[in-house]
């Protein structure tokens, strides 16, 4: 059945395809190039640490069982497969521990989608220039972010995971650009991507499959571009179609104008932020606020009688559910667990989310003193402040301190410095990568725009890491 209703935004998919297929490195603002290089470094840390985790290794076993011709590396594993299967594994690995970058408005972690796809194709081709890889990544970031922006939080509230839904457009765009598809082929790649979108938010409460959403989106994007290269056709109005289109199906409140607002003038890549905590982004502001108050009051977890946290409706739905130690994924998505380890350990990083820590009695004891609610003031601020948090600590000695924080550390409004992102990278990979290689990664990411070939970087990423 076709709809007689007009499209949400006429020619939007075609306009995005024309734009992304024509992006040239020379067109990219310096700020965008620098942001992509930071995202590459951040991705390397995520994917190499992710290679050591059991859920990634299960996906790798599945991919390797296909016995495909090895042309692209499974990063950190010392093995190769096809570009699509490598994307499946590396996309899963990059999203494997809630450490990957995030575009705030779209709610997509594009660093687990565009970089592995672009670098995989580059490796399979025998190497490409750093400029070519960066250009393809930017195409992925721009398209993936704009699709997520247009879907709005309505997609999330319907129970869809943006990483597996809007994210497939990011990987398809990166793949289409690295393959130099023309505008019409690019259009069909996007048209196929919409039919491949998938991922349900119920996965956050303990399921390994949440990580797989990212890998599957990366793999699907590869297939979409490869099929478009063969003149296979997709839905040419996939984003704006009034019946059966991506935005009308996945979101109750789509804002189609966000697909093309400022296209070519406003670069969404520059709005990507980075995570200082190994947990869902939505709770970071609350974690920051608790740590800040505890430092000011000079107290420990045992000194806190009560902790109250005011949140946006989205963060409350997303993260303020009863903690039951269902698994690592659930702990990383849970507000109460994150606050507890922040209070007890002073951080919520990789060690705090080890399986052995999930049933710690001290964590449950602290959680019993924590409450969360939808804060009316934050709710009135709207979507741009969905990560805001009001944190109120009541100490056992009667002192009370309350703070309202509008933005988390690592957000576009409160960015981490390049030095802080490098510090995070070094800490993430310190247990699985030799120091000499860590230093090389930092240098290679920082000079990617000047690299004649991506081969040195992908060869280093391919090396088996400790624990993989």
N, C-alpha and C positions, 0 to 999 in steps of 0.2 A: 504494500500500500504506500503510495506517495502522498505527501501532504500538499494541500493547496495554500498553506500558510507561507508567507515570505520567509526567506532565510534570515537568520539572526543578524548577519552582517555579510552582505553580498560580496562574493569573491574573496572572502577572508583567507581561506586555505590557499587559494591561488596566489594571493598577494604575499603570503608568508613564504611560499615556495619560491617565488621569483626573487624575493629579497635574500633568502638564505642561499640559494644556488649561485647568486652573484657576489656574495661577500668575498672580498679579497683582503689579504693581510694588510695591504697598504691603507685600507679603509678603517682599520681598527684603531681606536684611541689608545694612547699609551696606558691609560688607566685600565683598560680592558685586557691588554696584553699582560700587564703586571698581575692582574687578578687571576688570569688563567694559569700563569706560572705558579702562583701560590696554590691554586686548586690542584695542579698536577703534583706538587710536593705533598699536599695533604692527602691526595688520593693514593700516592705511593705508600705512605704510612698506613693508611686504612687497608689497602689490598694486601700488603705483605703481612701485617698482623692478622688480617682475616684468613690468610692461607693456613694459619696454625690452628684454626678453630674446627671443631668436629662437623658442624653443619656445612661449612665450605668443602671440607674433605669428602663428605658424602656426595655432594654435587659433582666434585671432580671425578670421583669413582664412576659415577654415571656417565659423565662426558667421555672419559677415557675408554669406557667399555664399548663406545661406538666405533672405536678404532679408525677414526677419520684421519686423513692425511694431515700430518703436523706442519702447520705453517705459522701458527700464532701461539705464543706462550701462555701457559697457565701460571700467572705471576707468583713467585715464591715457591714454586713446586718443582722446577727443573723438568717440566714436561710440556708437550705441545699438542694441539689439536687443530681443528678448523677455526676460522675466524668466528663463526657463530657459536661454536661450543666453548671457545676460549672466552667469548663475551659472557656466556651463561655463567661460567665459573668466576671470572674476574668481576662481573657485576654483582654476583652474590658476595664475593669476598670483600669488595669495597664497602658494602652495606652490612657487613657481618657483625659489627660491634657498635653500632650507633655513634660512630666517630666521623662520618662523612659530612662534607660541607652541605649547606642548605640555602636555598633561595627562599626567603621568608614569605613573600606574598603567595608564591605558587605552591609552597610546601613540598618541593621536590629536591632531592639530594642528587643534583645533576653530576656531581663529581664521581658517582658510581656508575654513570651511564655514558656520558660523552667521552671522557678520557680513555677508558678501556676499549671502547669501540674504535676510536680514531687511531690509537696506538696499535691495536690489533691489526687493522687494515694496513697500517704503515709497515709493520713487521712482515706481514704476508707478502707485501710488494717488494721486499728487499730493502726497505728503508725509504723514508721520505724526509724532506726538510722539516725542521722544527716549525717553520712558518706555516707549512701546509697542515701540520698536525694541529697547531694552535687555531688556525682558521676553521678547521672542521669542528673543533671543540666549541668554538664560539657559536657556530651555527647551531650546535646541539643545545648549548646554554640558552641562546636567544629564543629558539622555538619552544623548547620544553618549558621555560619559564613563562612565556606568553600564554601557552595553552593552560598551564596551571593557574595563572592570574585570572584568565577568563572563566575558568571553572569555579573559582571562588571557594570559600569554605563550605559552600553548599555540597560540593562533591564529598568532602570529608564527613559532613554531618549525615550524609546518606549511607555512610559506612564503607566508602571506597578508600583504598590506600593510594594517595597521589603518586607514590613512587612507581607503582605498577601500572597506573592508568595514564596520567599525564606524562609520566616518565618515558613511556615508549616513544613519544614524539621526539624527545631529546636524543635518544639513541638513533632513531631513524634519520633525524636531520644530520647528526654527526656522520653517520655512515654515508648518506647521500652526498654530503659535501666532500668527504675524503675520496669518494669514487668519481667526483666531478660530474654528477648527473646534471643534465640540463633542467630547465625550469619545469618542463612538462613531466619528465621522469621524477623529479623531486616531488611534484604535486602528487603523483601516484604513490610514491613511497609514504608520504604523510597520509594519503587516503587509505593505505593498508594498515598503517600504524593504529588508526582509530579502532579498527576491528580486532586488534590484538591486545587492547587495553584490558587489564584485569588486576585484581588484588583487593582483598577484603580486610578491613581494619580489625575484625575479631582476632586476626592472627597475632595481634600485639600481646594477648594474654597467655603467652607461653609457647607459641608455635614457632618452629624453625622456619616455616614457610614465609614468614615476613621477610627474611633475608633473600629468599628465592624470588620474591616479587621483583627485586632489582635485577637479578641475573636474567630472569625471563624477559623483562622489558628490554635489557641490553641485547639479548639474543634475537628477540622479535624485530628490533630495529635493524639489525644486520640483515635478516631475511627480507624485510620490506624493501630495503635499498637494493639488495641483490636481485630481487624479483623485478623491481622497477627498472633496473639496468637491462633486464631482458624484455622490457616493454610489457610486463604484466601490469594490469590496471587495478587501481584502487578507487575509492569513493572521492570524486573530485571536489565535493563540498562537505567533506567529512566533519569539519568543525562547526560549520554554520547551518547545516541542514535542519529544517524545522521538525522533520520526522526522522528518527533514527540517527541523527547527528550526534557527535560526541558530547557537545555541551548540553543538548536537550535531554540526553539519556542519563548522563552522569551527575548533573547538577540541578538542584531545584531553583537555584538563583544565579544562572549564568550571567556574565557581563561580557558579551562578545566584543565590545569596544576595546577591551584590554588586549585583544589579540594583536591589534595593529597600532595602538596608541603610541605616537612618537617613533614609529618604526624607522630605524636607520639614524635616529637622532638620540633617542634614549636607549642606552645599552643595558639590558637587564643583567648581563654578566657582571657588571660592576656592583650589583646589589647582592651578590653572594656573600654569605657569612660563614664563619668556621666555629667549630665546637671545642670549648675547653674542657667539657665534661663528656664522659662516655655514656650518655643517656639521651633520651628524647629531648629535642630542643625546647619543647614547650615548658619544661620545668626548670630550665637553666636560670631564669631570673629569680625564682624562689630560692634555688640553691645559693646563688650569689648573695641574695639578701640575708639569708641565714648566716652564711660565713662572715659577712660584713658586720652584722650585729654581734655575733659571738666574739669577734676580734675587739670591737669597741667595748663590750661589757667585760671582756677578759674572763670568759666562762667556758666550761666544758659541757659536754652532753649531759653529764650527771647533774649539772647545776640548773638545768632547764625544767621547770615545772609544767609549762604549757607552751605549745607552738601553734599559732593560728595562721593560716595562709588564705588570702583572698585572691581569686583567680578570674580569668575570663571564662565565659561559658565553654569555649572550645577546649581550653586547657583542663577545665574541670571534668568534662566528658571524656577527654582523651586520657587523662592521667590520674585522676583522684578516685580510683576504685580500690576496693579492699585488697591489700597485699596478702597473697597466700603462698608465696614461694613456689609458683608454678614452673619456674625456669629462668634462665638468664634473660631471655627476651622480655618476659614479664617484669622482671626487676628493673630493667633499663627503661621501661615505659611507665614506671610507677612513681608518682610523686612522693609517697610516704617512704618508700625504700631510699630514694635519692636524698631526701632530707635527713634520714637516719644516718646514712653513711657519711654524709657531709658533716653532721654534728659530731659523730664518733671519730672519724678518721681525718676530718678536715679537707676531704676531697671525694669526688665521685668519678674515679678514673678506672683504668683497666683492672687493677687489683681488687677494687671494691665490688666488681661484678663477676668474680670467679664463682663457679658452681659451689665451691666449698663454703662460701660466705652466706648463701641465700637463707639458711635456717638459723643464723646466729641469734641466740636469745637476746643479746643486747640490742639488736636491731628491732625485734618485736617489742621489747620494753620501751624503746624510744618512740616507736610508732604509736604506742598506746597513749602518748601525750600530744599527738598531732591531730589537728582537725583542718578541714579545707571547705571552702564555700565559694559560691559565685559572688564576686564583689560588684555591687551595683555601679560604683564609680568607674571601675575598669570596663564593665559591660557597656557603659555609655560611650566610652572612648572609641569603640568600634574595632574593626578588623586590624588596623595597623598596630593596635596595642594588645593583640591577643596573647602575647608572651609576658605582658606586665604582671606584676605580683605585689601584693601587700603582705608583708611578713611582720608578725607581732610575736615577740618572745617575752614570756613571763618567767623570770628566774625564781628559784626556790627562796631567795632572800627577799622577794617582794618587788624587785625592780622590774620595770616594764619598758621595752623599747619597741617602737613600731616604725617601719619604713615602707614607703611605696616606691617601687622601682619600675620605671616605664619600659626599660629595654635591658636585654641580657648582654653580657659580655660576648663578643663575637658576632653581634648583629651588625647590619649596615650602619645603624645609628650609634653603635658603641663598638667599633671594630677592634679585633685583635691586630697588633702590629705584625709586620713580617717577621720580626724577631720572636714574637710569641708563637707564631705559627710554626716556625722552625723548631722552637723549643718543644712544642707539642709533638712534632714529627719525630724528633730525636728520642723523646720519651716513649712514644708508641712502639718504635721498632728496636729499642735498646736491648730487649731480651731475645731478639731473633735475627738481627743483622749485625755483622762485624762493624766496628767503628769506622774502619777505613772505607767501607762501602756506604755507610751513612753519610760521611763527608762527601763522597762522590755524588750521591743522590742530591744533596743540597746544591752542589755546584751545577749538576746537569739540569736540574729544574730551573735554576736561576738564569741559565744561559740558553734555554730551549729555543728562544726566538732567534738565536745566532747559530744554532746547530745546523750543519750541512746535512746531517742525517739523524734520524731517531734511533739508529741501530745501537749505539752505545748505551742509551738509556734502557731500551727494551731488553738488551742482553743482560744488563745488570738486574733488572726487575725479574728476569726469568730464573735467576739462580735460586736454588732451593734454600729456604730459610730454616733456621733451627725450629723444630717443632712441627714442620709441615710434612 
